[in-house]
């Protein structure tokens, strides 16, 4: 009789252990997913577009940022349409990278005389910010709206606000809309992992400097 009772107790313990393992197996992916959603959401800090002196297309894509900037430029009274020059200007098409983006803007009816390109060749977001600060001083630009990809908005805002801290020039950052990168889906694409990890590494490196 006692042996049967011990067997029943052991069976109950075994059943409870299996149930706990099953619950953990079911819950863990859900918790991991929500953690990843939070990581993606943190990277996105997009502000409402507003009237500014200049709208800026940060380098790094093939035209989506330009199209977003044009949409805002045409709906607001903005004086300058600015491109940042990169260290990878040569794209082997008898035109530079900046020129190819300018052509997209011109085709979308942005006046060429409103366009500006930063001096030098920026290799990082920090260098782009410094180049834009110099441009602001040269052209008496009093405010900037920066256009970039969603995953890049948080780091862009942090870097620009630090570099422009003593300038008195307000900086606003706006994400490209209808972008493939969203907080709830980025983890299902290899490029999503590459961008997310890259942004967090960039934030870590920036805060360490």
N, C-alpha and C positions, 0 to 999 in steps of 0.2 A: 504493500500500500504506500509506504513512504517512498519507495523507489519510483512509483508512478507519479506521485506528487512532485518529486524532484524533476522527473522527465517533463511534466507539464510546465513547471516553472522555467526550465531551460528552453522549452519550445516557445513560451511566451516571450522570454528575453530575446531569443533568436528572431522571433517575428517582429518585435519592437525595433531591434537593430536594423533589420532589413527595411522596415518602414522608414526609419530615420535616414538610411542611406538613399532610399528612393526619393524622399522629400528633398534631400540635399542635391541629388542629381537633377531634379526638376527645377529647383529654385535657383541654383548657381548660374545657369545660362541667363536667366531673367535678370538677376542682379548684375551680372557682367554687362549685359546689354544696356541697362540703365546707367551703369557707370560710363560706358562708352558714349552714350547719348549726352551725358553731362560734360564729358570731355569735349565733344564737338560743339555743344552749346556755349561753353566758356570761350571758345576761340572766336565766336561770332559776336561782334559788337558794332552793329550798324546803326548809324544815326539818320534821322529824317533829313532829306535834302533840304537846303535852304539857300537863300541868296548869298552869294559870296563874290569876292573879286575874281577868283580863279578856281577852275575845276581841274583836277590833276588826274591823269591816267598813269598809274604806276606801271612800270614795265613788268612783263612776265607772262603775257598771254598772247593769243593770236587775234584778238579783236573784240571779245565780249565786253571787256572793260571800256573800250572806246564806245561801243554801241550804248552801253549804260550811261556813260558820261554825256554822249550826244543827246540822249533823251532828256536828261536833267538840264543840260545847257540850253536846249531849245524851249524849255518850260520856265526857266528862270532868267533873270537879268544878270548874266555873268559876263565879265569883260574878257577874261583870258581862258583859253583852252590849252592846258600845259601837258607836255610829255616829258618823261624823264629818260635821259640818254643812258644806255647800259654799256657794259664792257663787252657785249656780244652784238655789236651793231652790224657787223658784216654778215648778211644772210645769203650772199651769193646770187642775188637777183637784180644786179645793177642798181640796187637801192639799199639803204640801211634799214635796220629794224624800225627806227623811229620814223623814217620816211614812209615805210609800209603802213604804219598805224595812222600817220597823218593822211595818207591817201584814203583810208577807210573813212576818216572824219570828213574829209573834203567831199567824198562821194555821198555822205549823209548830210550835206549842205552846211557844214561848219565853215565860216569864212576863213580863208587862209591867213588873213591879216590879224586874226585874233589868236593864232596859234603861237606858242612859245615852246622851246626845247631847252632843257637845263644844260649848262656847260659841263664839260668833263664827262667821264664815263663811270657811272656808279656801279659798284659790285655788290651792294647790299642795301637793305632798306634804310640803314643809318646814313649811308652816303647819299641816297636819294633825298632824305630829309635835309641834310646839310646843303645839298645843291639847291633845293627849293627855298631854303632860308636865304641863301645868297641871291637867288632870283627875286625873292620878295623885296629884299633891300634895294636891288637895282631898279625894280619896276614899281616900287611903292605899293606892293600888293598887301592888302590889309587882312585878308582871310582866305583860307583854302578849304575846298571840299575834295578829299582824297577818295578816288575810286579804286577798289581792289577786290579780289576774290573773298568770299565769306570767311574762309578759314584763316585768312591773313589780316582780318580787320582788327582783332584784339592787339596783336603784336604791333601792327602799324600805328594804332592809336597811342600805345604806350611809348614807342620810340619817338614819334613825332612830337607828342606833348612834352617829352623830356627835352628834346633838342630845341623846341620853340618856346620853352618855359619862360625865358626872360625877354622874348621878342615882343610880347603884347599882341601877337598874331594868333587868333583862334583857329584851331584845326578841327575839322569834322571829317569823319570817316564813314563812307557809305559802301555797302556790299553790293556786288553785282546780283541782280534779282534773277529768279528762275534758274539758278545755278545748280549744277549736279551735286555740289557738296551741301548736304543738309545734316543737322544733328542726328536725325533718326535713320539715315541710310548710308553715311560715309563708310561705315565699317564693312559694308558688303562689296567694296571695291578696293583693289590693290592701291590705286592712286589715292584713295581716301586715307589709307594707312600711311602712305608715304608723306602726304601733306600734313596729316595730324602729328605724326612723330616729328617731322621736320619743324613744325611750328613750336612744339613744346621744347625741342632742343634749342631752337632759336631764342625762346623766352628765357630758358635756363642760362644760355650763354650771355644774353643781354644783361640779366640781373647780376651775373657774376662779375661783369666788367666794372 
